[in-house]
Amino acid sequence: MNNKRLITTIIFLLISTAVIWFGFYYNVTFYGKHFAQNIPKTIDGMNSREIIMDQHTLDILETEDVLFREYRRHGEFENPLYLCIIFSENNRKVAHPPELC
């Protein structure tokens, strides 16, 4: 009887571990790209272009769910407006004080 309970407990723990491991660590969904579609590409007559972040910066941020745009008025090369949004719905550790950078 005692062995049956031990085997049942071990099986339960193995199944629970597998569900937690594959459910939390391998099921990462990036929602930022979806929400970024709602941010206008033209603001007050300024057109935007997407800026691709380098892999080193993304490694530091610990996410690839980033929107980085440069807004400029047509024909104007000075005073660009930069918009950078780092989406972090489930990973709060990417938000940190500026002193760390």
N, C-alpha and C positions, 0 to 999 in steps of 0.2 A: 504494500500500500504506500509506503514511504517513497519507494523508487518511482512509482507512478506519478506521485505528486511532484517529485523533483524533475522528472522528464517533462511533465506538463508545464511547469514553471520555466524551464529552460527554453522550450519551444515558444512559449508566450513571449519571453524576453527577446529571443532571436527575431521573431516576427515584428515586435514593437521597434526594435533597433533598426530593422530594414525599412519600416514605414517612415520612421523619423529621419533616417539618413537620406533616403531617396526623395522624401517629401519636402524636406527643408533645404537640403544642400544642392540638389541637382535640378530643382524646379524653379530656377530663377527666371522671372519674367520682367522684361523692361517695359514699363508703361510710359516712360517719358517721351519716347518718339511718338506715341499716340497722342499724348497731351500737347506736344509741341506743334502739332498741326493746327491747334486752336490759336496759336500766337501768330499775329499777322506778319506777313513778310514785307509789308509796306506800312510804315508808321509816319504820319504827318509829312508825306511826300518823300520819305527816305526809303530807298530800296535796300534789301538785305542780301547778303550772301552768307552761305554756311562756311564756317571755319572748322577744319578737322583738327582735333587735338592729337598731339603726338602720344605714342604709347606710354612713354615715361610718365607723362602727366596723368593719364588714365590709370596707370598702376598706383600712383600716389593717391588719387581720389578713390580707388578701389571700386570703381564702377565705369561702365562704358555708356551709361544712360545719361548723356550730356547733350545739351543744346548750346551751341556757341555761334553767334551771328554778329556780323558787322553791318551796321546801317549807315548809309551815306546818301546825301542828296545827289541827284544826277549832275555830273560835271564838277562836283566839289570833292577835293582831295584832302582837305584839312578837316579837322574836328569830327572824326567818325564817332559813332556811338556803338559801344560793344555791349552785347547782351549775352550773359553766360548763366545758364540754369543747370544745376546738377540735381537730377531727380533722385529721390531717395525715399521711396514709400516704406520699404521694410528694413532698410539698412541705415540706421541713424548714426552709425559711426563715421560716415563720410563728412558729416557736418562738424567742423572744428573751428576753434578760434583762429583768427588770421596770424597770430604769433607763431603758429606751427609751420606756416609756409615760409 
